Amino acid sequence: MNSTASLRIRPHLGEDIAIGPGKIDLLEAIQRRGSISGTARELGMSYRRAWLLVETMNRSFREPLVISLVGGRHGGGARLSNTGEQVLRGTFLGRGTRCHRRRPAICPGRGSPAVHG
């Protein structure tokens, strides 16, 4: 009999989930698209839902993970902050399932200075 175990880390801040696999997907899509609306379309969710998830992440960390850009000649957009990029690069491996051994300082649950609480 083959069985596999999996672990999903979802640090909470009050009632909100600060980060988890779905929010990692959202950050990856924002990084690719440079737009919350484009990300919402890609992931099959409403713009409002994507925006609310971004707001939750931004409230949950000491520094925002996503920065909204003001519209201009080519419109607005969104990009990941340095902290947002660190979350993608260092906090989670692969699809957001394991903490990165070499960067424990930003792993949730290990006294992370990046996460409120």
Backbone as a chain_set.jsonl record, in Angstrom:
{"seq": "MNSTASLRIRPHLGEDIAIGPGKIDLLEAIQRRGSISGTARELGMSYRRAWLLVETMNRSFREPLVISLVGGRHGGGARLSNTGEQVLRGTFLGRGTRCHRRRPAICPGRGSPAVHG", "coords": {"N": [[0.837, -1.173, 0.0], [0.681, 2.095, -0.955], [1.194, 5.203, 0.452], [0.989, 8.684, 0.83], [2.117, 11.545, 2.511], [1.302, 14.902, 3.201], [2.072, 18.3, 3.885], [0.724, 21.37, 4.727], [1.476, 24.637, 5.249], [0.0, 27.244, 6.897], [0.127, 30.114, 8.123], [-1.658, 31.995, 10.527], [-3.196, 35.158, 11.138], [-4.957, 36.392, 13.474], [-8.201, 35.926, 12.399], [-7.542, 35.655, 9.773], [-5.801, 33.945, 7.134], [-2.47, 34.262, 6.75], [-0.62, 33.518, 4.748], [-0.486, 30.997, 2.274], [-0.739, 28.035, 0.195], [-2.539, 28.778, -1.942], [-2.353, 31.574, -1.908], [0.304, 31.836, -2.482], [0.228, 30.969, -5.141], [-1.211, 33.142, -6.16], [0.636, 35.263, -5.729], [2.708, 34.396, -7.425], [1.434, 34.587, -9.899], [0.907, 37.345, -10.015], [3.507, 38.263, -10.14], [4.219, 37.264, -12.665], [2.282, 38.461, -14.376], [2.074, 41.177, -13.655], [-0.12, 42.545, -12.838], [-3.119, 42.882, -11.005], [-5.704, 42.502, -11.953], [-5.257, 41.026, -14.318], [-4.104, 38.801, -13.174], [-6.264, 37.839, -11.658], [-8.023, 37.082, -13.734], [-6.445, 35.067, -14.93], [-6.353, 33.16, -12.867], [-8.984, 32.556, -12.564], [-10.752, 33.983, -10.89], [-12.654, 36.618, -9.302], [-11.853, 40.113, -9.702], [-12.208, 41.541, -7.347], [-12.026, 39.512, -5.368], [-9.331, 38.7, -5.706], [-8.073, 41.12, -5.067], [-8.861, 41.42, -2.364], [-7.541, 39.222, -1.219], [-4.879, 39.989, -1.662], [-4.843, 42.31, -0.072], [-5.217, 41.136, 2.469], [-2.828, 39.652, 2.704], [-0.985, 41.778, 2.621], [-1.669, 43.17, 4.956], [-0.978, 41.269, 6.838], [1.766, 40.979, 6.963], [4.724, 42.705, 8.006], [5.739, 44.408, 6.12], [4.361, 45.331, 2.966], [3.462, 42.757, 0.619], [2.699, 43.003, -1.971], [2.772, 45.654, -4.249], [0.83, 48.256, -5.394], [0.668, 49.935, -8.463], [0.314, 53.225, -9.594], [-1.917, 54.345, -12.1], [-1.028, 55.426, -15.372], [0.428, 56.532, -18.378], [0.609, 53.991, -19.548], [-1.189, 52.643, -18.008], [-1.945, 51.275, -14.721], [-0.915, 48.846, -12.436], [0.652, 46.082, -10.777], [3.17, 44.949, -8.555], [5.536, 42.708, -7.031], [6.813, 43.355, -3.813], [10.088, 43.635, -2.257], [9.9, 42.015, 0.001], [7.726, 40.4, -0.737], [8.896, 39.026, -2.884], [10.856, 37.671, -1.438], [9.26, 35.953, 0.047], [8.301, 34.277, -1.976], [10.762, 33.239, -2.98], [12.229, 32.343, -0.714], [10.755, 31.527, 1.623], [8.953, 29.462, 1.076], [9.218, 26.338, -0.566], [8.916, 25.064, -3.859], [5.576, 24.499, -4.301], [4.783, 25.966, -2.109], [4.821, 24.378, 0.188], [6.78, 23.632, 2.029], [9.025, 24.89, 4.476], [11.915, 26.811, 3.836], [15.055, 25.589, 4.368], [17.475, 26.994, 4.436], [16.842, 29.599, 4.938], [15.694, 30.252, 7.524], [14.98, 32.474, 9.009], [12.909, 33.874, 7.846], [10.817, 32.132, 7.875], [7.505, 31.349, 8.604], [6.341, 30.821, 11.915], [8.765, 30.488, 13.103], [9.69, 32.562, 14.645], [9.631, 34.686, 12.909], [10.613, 37.798, 11.593], [9.192, 38.928, 9.612], [6.465, 38.356, 9.61], [3.537, 39.584, 11.114], [2.522, 39.415, 14.591]], "CA": [[0.0, 0.0, 0.0], [1.415, 3.354, -1.022], [0.509, 6.363, 1.003], [1.827, 9.871, 0.894], [1.7, 12.567, 3.466], [1.643, 16.254, 2.783], [1.965, 19.316, 4.915], [0.464, 22.722, 4.238], [1.691, 25.631, 6.29], [-0.87, 28.401, 6.708], [0.156, 30.96, 9.321], [-2.842, 32.831, 10.72], [-3.146, 36.407, 11.884], [-6.357, 36.488, 13.862], [-9.042, 35.038, 11.591], [-7.013, 35.598, 8.41], [-4.635, 33.134, 6.795], [-1.485, 35.219, 6.235], [-0.042, 33.004, 3.504], [-0.715, 29.573, 2.066], [-0.496, 27.644, -1.199], [-3.332, 29.59, -2.88], [-1.805, 32.93, -1.949], [1.569, 31.71, -3.22], [-0.19, 30.983, -6.552], [-1.576, 34.526, -6.468], [1.875, 36.039, -5.839], [3.409, 33.981, -8.642], [0.72, 35.142, -11.052], [1.15, 38.794, -10.02], [4.881, 38.435, -10.619], [4.205, 37.011, -14.113], [1.371, 39.347, -15.099], [2.238, 42.591, -13.334], [-1.461, 43.122, -12.765], [-4.057, 42.126, -10.19], [-6.838, 42.095, -12.793], [-4.774, 39.934, -15.173], [-3.927, 37.647, -12.293], [-7.6, 37.328, -11.345], [-8.501, 36.37, -14.929], [-5.651, 33.84, -15.089], [-6.685, 32.203, -11.818], [-10.417, 32.289, -12.584], [-11.445, 34.589, -9.749], [-13.014, 38.015, -9.534], [-10.849, 41.105, -9.314], [-12.427, 41.845, -5.925], [-11.462, 38.419, -4.563], [-7.867, 38.803, -5.784], [-7.687, 42.315, -4.313], [-9.028, 41.133, -0.936], [-6.439, 38.326, -0.821], [-3.669, 40.829, -1.608], [-4.967, 43.148, 1.124], [-4.982, 40.287, 3.637], [-1.381, 39.399, 2.781], [-0.291, 43.025, 2.949], [-1.921, 43.452, 6.38], [-0.419, 40.217, 7.674], [3.217, 41.113, 7.035], [5.161, 44.049, 8.417], [5.879, 45.166, 4.879], [3.443, 44.754, 1.977], [4.024, 41.801, -0.337], [2.33, 43.481, -3.305], [2.703, 47.114, -4.363], [0.001, 48.707, -6.507], [1.254, 51.041, -9.209], [-0.677, 54.202, -10.035], [-2.076, 54.392, -13.551], [-0.324, 56.463, -16.114], [0.318, 56.38, -19.824], [0.382, 52.585, -19.867], [-2.036, 52.07, -16.97], [-1.319, 50.941, -13.445], [-0.387, 47.493, -12.368], [1.07, 45.643, -9.456], [4.425, 44.199, -8.549], [5.903, 42.211, -5.714], [7.846, 44.084, -3.07], [11.209, 42.768, -1.901], [9.387, 41.02, 0.939], [6.939, 39.464, -1.537], [9.83, 38.17, -3.61], [11.475, 36.78, -0.454], [8.287, 34.91, 0.374], [8.326, 33.305, -3.075], [12.08, 32.608, -3.109], [12.851, 31.741, 0.446], [9.924, 30.977, 2.68], [8.345, 28.212, 0.654], [9.8, 25.64, -1.711], [7.94, 24.48, -4.772], [4.222, 25.034, -4.288], [4.431, 26.55, -0.822], [4.515, 23.328, 1.144], [7.816, 23.418, 3.037], [9.872, 26.022, 4.805], [13.255, 26.735, 3.264], [16.017, 25.332, 5.443], [18.578, 27.957, 4.464], [16.356, 30.936, 5.279], [14.704, 30.086, 8.598], [14.599, 33.756, 9.613], [11.647, 34.373, 7.309], [9.818, 31.073, 7.903], [6.475, 31.514, 9.618], [6.417, 29.877, 13.013], [10.118, 30.425, 13.621], [10.046, 33.9, 15.127], [9.856, 35.493, 11.724], [10.391, 39.238, 11.696], [8.371, 39.4, 8.504], [5.043, 38.156, 9.852], [3.007, 40.177, 12.348], [1.968, 38.48, 15.544]], "C": [[0.886, 1.243, 0.0], [0.575, 4.452, -0.404], [1.494, 7.513, 1.051], [1.241, 10.83, 1.909], [2.096, 13.925, 2.901], [1.391, 17.208, 3.947], [1.716, 20.644, 4.247], [0.603, 23.666, 5.411], [0.836, 26.842, 5.958], [-0.855, 29.236, 7.975], [-1.065, 31.871, 9.367], [-2.464, 34.114, 11.444], [-4.589, 36.708, 12.245], [-7.154, 35.476, 13.071], [-8.477, 34.822, 10.191], [-5.869, 34.604, 8.291], [-3.644, 34.08, 6.125], [-0.932, 34.789, 4.891], [-0.313, 31.512, 3.449], [-0.526, 29.264, 0.597], [-1.283, 28.474, -2.221], [-2.805, 31.002, -3.013], [-0.431, 32.94, -2.617], [1.27, 31.712, -4.719], [-0.509, 32.403, -7.004], [-0.322, 35.386, -6.641], [2.647, 35.684, -7.112], [2.762, 34.582, -9.883], [0.904, 36.655, -11.14], [2.547, 39.079, -10.543], [4.942, 38.246, -12.142], [3.452, 38.083, -14.88], [1.607, 40.83, -14.863], [0.912, 43.312, -13.168], [-2.346, 42.252, -11.886], [-5.239, 41.663, -11.045], [-6.445, 40.956, -13.734], [-4.575, 38.651, -14.391], [-5.278, 37.012, -11.974], [-8.159, 36.539, -12.531], [-7.776, 35.037, -15.095], [-6.07, 32.759, -14.089], [-8.182, 31.909, -11.711], [-11.161, 32.813, -11.369], [-11.783, 36.027, -10.083], [-11.857, 38.925, -9.117], [-10.965, 41.407, -7.82], [-11.82, 40.771, -5.028], [-9.936, 38.489, -4.553], [-7.381, 39.985, -4.953], [-7.786, 42.068, -2.812], [-7.929, 40.187, -0.421], [-5.126, 39.089, -0.714], [-3.697, 41.697, -0.353], [-4.706, 42.353, 2.405], [-3.493, 40.008, 3.8], [-0.639, 40.653, 3.21], [-0.489, 43.427, 4.416], [-1.19, 42.486, 7.301], [1.094, 40.308, 7.852], [3.571, 42.543, 7.421], [5.364, 44.966, 7.225], [4.939, 44.538, 3.859], [4.177, 43.778, 1.054], [3.792, 42.258, -1.765], [2.189, 44.992, -3.255], [1.872, 47.451, -5.59], [0.656, 49.919, -7.147], [0.136, 51.937, -9.719], [-0.704, 54.222, -11.553], [-1.335, 55.565, -14.175], [-0.544, 56.215, -17.588], [-0.014, 54.94, -20.22], [-0.471, 51.887, -18.81], [-1.252, 51.761, -15.713], [-0.719, 49.558, -13.487], [-0.045, 47.157, -10.933], [2.388, 44.89, -9.606], [4.679, 43.705, -7.143], [6.944, 43.125, -5.099], [9.014, 43.128, -2.836], [10.759, 41.663, -0.954], [8.552, 39.978, 0.203], [7.819, 38.506, -2.319], [10.539, 37.209, -2.66], [10.537, 35.645, -0.079], [8.293, 33.843, -0.719], [9.649, 32.547, -3.14], [12.488, 31.792, -1.905], [11.959, 31.067, 1.447], [9.388, 29.611, 2.299], [9.093, 27.651, -0.541], [8.676, 25.131, -2.593], [6.613, 25.191, -4.709], [3.83, 25.543, -2.923], [4.159, 25.523, 0.249], [5.564, 23.141, 2.221], [8.613, 24.696, 3.261], [11.267, 25.791, 4.245], [14.279, 26.624, 4.381], [17.104, 26.396, 5.551], [18.146, 29.359, 4.853], [15.338, 30.865, 6.402], [14.241, 31.407, 9.203], [13.28, 34.284, 9.063], [10.591, 33.284, 7.226], [8.778, 31.362, 8.971], [6.616, 30.445, 10.693], [7.807, 29.751, 13.607], [10.582, 31.809, 14.064], [10.318, 34.857, 13.996], [9.637, 36.98, 11.969], [9.452, 39.749, 10.615], [6.879, 39.303, 8.777], [4.649, 38.823, 11.148], [2.583, 39.078, 13.295], [3.0, 37.976, 16.408]], "O": [[1.742, 1.404, 0.87], [-0.608, 4.6, -0.709], [2.687, 7.322, 1.286], [0.03, 10.899, 2.117], [3.107, 14.059, 2.211], [0.603, 16.935, 4.852], [2.416, 21.01, 3.303], [-0.065, 23.515, 6.435], [0.935, 27.4, 4.865], [-1.736, 29.083, 8.821], [-1.454, 32.45, 8.352], [-1.537, 34.145, 12.253], [-5.352, 37.217, 11.424], [-6.822, 34.29, 13.069], [-8.894, 33.897, 9.495], [-5.073, 34.436, 9.214], [-3.93, 34.637, 5.065], [-0.791, 35.612, 3.986], [-0.361, 30.846, 4.484], [-0.183, 30.158, -0.177], [-0.738, 28.834, -3.264], [-2.808, 31.57, -4.105], [-0.046, 33.927, -3.243], [1.968, 32.372, -5.489], [-0.124, 32.816, -8.098], [-0.229, 36.156, -7.597], [3.175, 36.565, -7.791], [3.449, 35.029, -10.801], [1.042, 37.191, -12.24], [2.751, 40.027, -11.301], [5.642, 38.99, -12.829], [3.923, 38.562, -15.913], [1.373, 41.65, -15.751], [0.825, 44.529, -13.333], [-2.331, 41.027, -12.004], [-5.722, 40.544, -10.873], [-7.221, 40.02, -13.925], [-4.843, 37.556, -14.885], [-5.418, 35.79, -12.016], [-8.706, 35.451, -12.351], [-8.398, 34.009, -15.363], [-6.132, 31.579, -14.435], [-8.604, 31.113, -10.873], [-12.088, 32.172, -10.873], [-11.255, 36.589, -11.043], [-11.011, 38.56, -8.301], [-9.96, 41.515, -7.117], [-11.17, 41.092, -4.032], [-9.318, 38.351, -3.497], [-6.398, 39.873, -4.221], [-6.893, 42.464, -2.063], [-7.449, 40.351, 0.701], [-4.348, 38.867, 0.214], [-2.693, 41.809, 0.349], [-4.047, 42.846, 3.321], [-2.955, 40.113, 4.902], [0.24, 40.594, 4.07], [0.425, 43.964, 5.042], [-0.824, 42.847, 8.419], [1.635, 39.758, 8.811], [2.799, 43.471, 7.183], [5.175, 46.178, 7.33], [4.737, 43.324, 3.883], [5.358, 43.954, 0.753], [4.577, 41.95, -2.663], [1.572, 45.544, -2.344], [2.167, 46.992, -6.693], [1.139, 50.816, -6.456], [-0.877, 51.449, -10.221], [0.332, 54.13, -12.211], [-1.069, 56.572, -13.519], [-1.603, 55.734, -17.991], [-0.821, 54.706, -21.119], [-0.469, 50.659, -18.731], [-0.039, 51.964, -15.655], [-0.092, 49.163, -14.469], [-0.415, 47.872, -10.001], [2.672, 44.284, -10.64], [4.11, 44.218, -6.179], [7.845, 43.609, -5.784], [8.934, 41.948, -3.178], [11.181, 40.514, -1.085], [8.661, 38.787, 0.496], [7.526, 37.313, -2.407], [10.8, 36.061, -3.021], [10.971, 34.505, 0.091], [8.291, 32.647, -0.425], [9.651, 31.332, -3.336], [13.022, 30.691, -2.038], [12.382, 30.098, 2.078], [9.375, 28.697, 3.124], [9.543, 28.393, -1.415], [7.596, 24.805, -2.101], [6.532, 26.376, -5.032], [2.643, 25.554, -2.598], [3.344, 25.765, 1.14], [5.266, 22.537, 3.251], [8.838, 25.477, 2.336], [11.731, 24.651, 4.199], [14.347, 27.495, 5.249], [17.598, 26.669, 6.645], [18.992, 30.225, 5.077], [14.224, 31.367, 6.253], [13.196, 31.446, 9.853], [12.6, 35.059, 9.734], [9.566, 33.478, 6.573], [9.13, 31.598, 10.126], [6.969, 29.302, 10.404], [8.003, 28.969, 14.537], [11.742, 32.172, 13.871], [11.158, 35.748, 14.121], [8.597, 37.379, 12.492], [8.97, 40.879, 10.693], [6.102, 40.086, 8.231], [5.322, 38.665, 12.166], [2.317, 37.951, 12.877], [2.723, 37.163, 17.291]]}, "num_chains": 1, "name": "protein.A"}
